[in-house]
Amino acid sequence: MSEAVPNILRTKRSADKIISLDAFSGGDILGEQMFLRMLCLERKRAERSCRRFVLMLLECDGLLKAHNDPQVLQRILQALANSTRETDIKGWYKEGSIIGVVFTEIGTAEGRAVAKALLTRITQVLCSTLGIEDINKIGLSFHVFPEDSSNHSGGSPNSPLYTDLAQELNKRS
């Protein structure tokens, strides 16, 4: 883990278990390995059931480096807890720098429309929690599955939705 990550994260780090922050009342987030495992399972479930889901990636590395204050991370996590459902999966996509949220069961609406609505909701909640300088240090991206499945037939390891395939390729190299 990077040295710029606040000490509270280093002391609470866990690859396979849920990470709980002492002062965070919004719930727990999964560690990186568990979150990636859940993402893989959700992708396989969606392939069988033909139900879409959205993966949101919130890159907060720049913000965490700028502040080195666990309160900033707590505010982000609280904002996510307030704008997600209990059934959505929240965790570290990349430990200490990228938070992922898998929005499951998004219904029959077009994936891009759902992603746009989620962007609006998450942006509003973050804006009410963080200042404009802090907002500019955060990156948000949305990945709809299986909306773009024709582009990822067979699963492209370059896609954030196929981290398990990228790990397999790395093991073979």
C-alpha angles and dihedrals in degrees: 000000000000120000091231092067113102116263092242089067093051092052093048097041118135128163100201104021136070114273114225121192113211097225096034111105096176095084138262132306126211123251117249100264094046093046092050090048090052091048090053091049092048091050091052091047090051091049090055098041099034089229117143128230134181126227113206118195118198111194106204101158093109092050094047091048092048094053106023084198123129090211090071092055090046090054091051092048092047090051090051091048089053094049102042134069125247089247094056115100116237125186150117110300086182113013112252098358115048125042116199130202122190109205103204130194097023093166129223099314117118109276095233092053090051091048090050092051091048091049090053093048096045092045092051093050093046091047090054090051105038136040122251092257089055093045089055090057092058125084122204126193132172127207119190120207127231091359092094096031091125088062091048101039107162090014121281112230088214091066118091087227093064104052091137091061092049089052091051092051091049091052091052094050 
